[in-house]
Amino acid sequence: MSKVEMLLPIAIGDYTDFFSSMHHARNCGIMFRGPENAINPNWFQLPIAYHGRSSSIVVSGTEIIRPRGQGHPSGNSPPYFGPSRKLDFELEMAAVVGPGNELGKPVDVNEAGDHIFGLVLMNDWSARDIQAWEYVPLGPFLGKSFGTTISPWIVTLDALEPFACNSPKQDPQPLPYLAEKISKNYDISLEVQIKPAGQEDSCVVTSSNFNHLYWTVTQQLAHHTINGCNLRPGDLLGTGTISGPEPESYGCLLELTWNGQKSLSLKGATRRFLEDGDEVIISGCSKGDGYNVGFGTCTGKILPSP
């Protein structure tokens, strides 16, 4: 078994990343816009997303090189250029598209489950300083495209059916094309550990659950195709960071350290953002009566910029 090499389980043609956790959206909004305008009104009307970069999706265990880019200027100075100073993980999962759909033919939201083969763990690594400077007005670019890690195990929706649970109540009521007859999430316990550089032991930094998603994966897929966009087998749809309501369930360092304003304690080490040599380990599991359905782990270690 020690000689087995894990590979990407699918050929990923296209990758889309959603923004479907209300707690994550609210926390980010409070940080950057203030509590009075934490979540934009359109967020409650449709699953927000951006098109990612499929070429830099890698399998668990692949090392991630710290990206370089422009950072936000300070005062009247020009933007700085160099290795990211705010490298972060994002606790996510992703849906793997199965049959797909033809160009011009949207998928009905109540049939969208038939178009999802299964789910994987995902870490959408983020350079927060690069992202903050570049994202206005078109969204993430270099701050995201340097690397995204997924687990090698795909767990089918059929295997997850015993763990189906009610999704959060959506208010306002979604438009008809997003209104599901049966709206469900899955009870999947998620955990993130960080092994600081030079240490043998890792430390749990967050414990969350897939059921915190406001927009379901079937709504995400239906919305993606409503304009006629064709999805193909193997396409990947990331959920976005999965944060819960409590601080110990926040799904990234941006939230856990409140954009670096406070330090996170890691058994003798402290972090505001990831340092070179740090390893991030994401795991997920659904617990049944006497059995578990596991997703394995989704890991990556940070290497210095060249």
N, C-alpha and C positions, 0 to 999 in steps of 0.2 A: 504493500500500500504506500510505502514511503516514496516509491518511484512514480506514483500516479501524478500526472500533471493535469490540473484543472484548466479547462478552456472556456471561452465564451460559449454558452449553450445555444446561441442563435446567431445568425448573420443579421445584424441590425442595419436596416436601410435608412430609417429615419427615427429621430428621437425628439419627443416633445416633453417639456417639463411643466407641470401644473403648479398651482399655488392654492391648495385646497384645504389647508388647516386654518380655521378661524382664529385659533389661539395664536398661531404663528403670525398671521396677517395682522392681528391686533397689536401684538408686541412690537413688530417692525414699524407699524404705523405710529404708535406712541413714541417710539425712539426718534423717528425722523420727521414726523408731522405734528406730534402732540396728541393728547387724549381727545381733544374736541373733534379731530378729523382723522381718527386712527385707521378706519377702514373706508376706502372709497365706496360710494354707493353702488357702482357697477359690480363690485365683488359679490354681492348678495344676489345678483341677477344671472351671472354666468360663471363657469369655471375659467378663471384667468390662467393663461399659459404663455410660454414662449417656445420657439423652435430652437432646440439645442444642437449639439455637434456630435453626430454618431461616430465619427472616426476616432474620437478620443475616449470612447467607452471601453473600459478594461475589466478583466475578470479579477475577482477577489485575490489578494496576495501580490498584485502588481504594485511596485513602488511608484510614488507620485513625486515628480520633480517640482519644487516650489516655482511657481510662475513669476515672470517679470512683466512689468507694465507700468503705466502711469498711475500715480496716486493723486489724491485730492490736494490742490494747492493750499498753502497756509497763508492766510492774509492776502497780500498783493504779490506774493512770490509765484513763480511758474510752478506747474505740477512737477512733482519729483518722479524720477524714473529709476526702477530697480526691482529687486525681489520683493514680492508681496510682504507687507508687514502685518497683515491681518488675515492669515490663512485659516480657513474654517472647514469643519465637516457639516454635512446636512443629513440628518436621519430621514431617509425616505424609503418608500417601496415603489415598485414599478410594475405596470401591467404589460404583459407580452401579447401583442396582437396575434390572433389565430387566423381565421379565414380572410379577414379584411373585407373591403367593399370596392365596388367599381367606381371609377371617377364619375361624379355627377349623381350618385345614388347614396343619399345619407342612410345611416343605420338608425332604426327606431330605437328609442331609449329602452323599451321593454324587451328588445331582442339583442341588446348590446352585450349581454353576458355570453351569448353564443359566439361572439367575436373576440373574446378574451381567453387565451390559452391558459394563462396562470400568472402568478405573481413572483417577483424576486425582491430581495433586499437591495437597497441602493444607497450609495453615498455620493451626493452631488457636491463634490469639493468646491469651495467658493473662496475667491480672493476678495474679501470685503472692501478693501481700500480701492482696488482696481474697479470693482463693480460700482462703488459709490460715485466715482468720477465719471464713468462712461455711460451709465444707464439712462440718463436723461438725454433725448426724449424717447429712445427706441428700445431700451431694456438691456438685459445682460448680454455680454459678448465675451471679451477676453477673460473677464473675471470668473467665467464658468467653463469655457471651452477647453481648458488645459487638461481636464481629467474627470471622469465619472466612473465610479466602481460599482459593479453589480455582483451578486452572489452567483455561483455556477448552478444552483439548484432552482428549478422552476416548480412551484407547487400549484397544481391545477385548481380551478375554482370548484370542481367536483370534490376534491379532497378537503377543501375549506368549508363546504356546505354545512357540516355539523357545527361550525363555529360562527355561522351567520348571526347577526344581531341587528337591531334597529339602528338606522342612521340618525343623526341629530335632526330635530325638527327644523325645517327650512322656512324662514320668514324673511321676506314675503314668499308666497307660494311661487315656485318656478313657473316659467312660461310653459305652455302645453308640451312643447317638444322635449322638455327636460323633466316633466312630471311623470314619475314612475308609479306603476301600479303597486309594486313592492319595492320599497327603497331600503337597501340593507348594506351594512358594512360587515366586517369580520373581526372577531375577537382574536387579535394577534398581538401578543406581548412583545415589545421591542426594547432593546437595551443597547446602550453605547458605552464602551469602555475606552479609556486612553491609557496606553503604556508610554510614560514619558521617556524621552531619550536617556539611555544609560541605566535604566531601571529594569528589573526582572518582572516586577509585579505591575498589573494593570489596575485601574481604578474605575468603578462605575460612575459615570457622570450624568447619565439620564436614563429614565425608565418611562416609556410611553406606550401607546397602543394604537394600532391601525384604526380602531373604531372612533378616534378623535376627528377623522376627516369629515368636513362639512359636505363637500361634494363627493359623491360616490364615484368609483372607477367607471361604472356604466354610464353615468351622466357625463363624465369626462370624455369617454369615447364617442357618445352620441353628439355632444357639442362639437367635437373635433371634426365630425363628418357632416354637420348640418349644412355647411356651405357647398357640399359636394366633394370635399377633399377625400381622396382615396387612401385608405390605410392598407398596408401590405403585411403578409405574414412575417413576423419577427420584428416589426416596428415596436418601439419601446415608449410607453407613456408613464413618466414619473409623476408621483403624487404631489410633489412638493414636500417641504419639511413638515414632519408630523409631530406637532407639539401638543401637549396636554394643557390643562388649566393651571397646574401647579408648577412652581419653579423647578422642581426636581424632574419634571416631565418635558421641559423645553428641549427642542430637537436640534440645537446648534449652539456654538459658543457665542455667537452674536447675541442670543437671548440669555444664555447662562451667565455671561459676564456683562450683560447690558452694554454691548458695543465697547467692551474693554474698560468700562468704568470700575469694575471690581474684579478681583482675582478669584480663580477657581482652585481649590485645594485638591492636590492629587498625591496624598500620602507622602508628604515631604517635599513635593514640588508644587509650584503654582503656575497657572497658565491664564492668560487673557485670550490668546489665540495660539494656534499650533506652532511648535518650534521644530527645527530640523531634527530628524531622528525619532520624533513622536510617531506612534502607531495607533491608529483608530480601529477598533473592532466593533462592528455592529452585528447583533444577533437577533433572531426572531423565532417565536414558537407559539403554537396553539396547543393548549393542554386539554385533552379529553379525559374520559373516565378510564384511567389505567393505560393511557397511551398519549403520545405527543406527535404532533405534526410539525417538524422543524424545518427551518430554512437554511440551516448551517450558519456560516458567518460571512461577513463582507468586510474585508480588512485591507488596509493600505498604510504604508509607512512613508513619511515625508523625507525626501532627499533635498540637499541644498541646491540652489540655482547654480548653473554652470558658470 
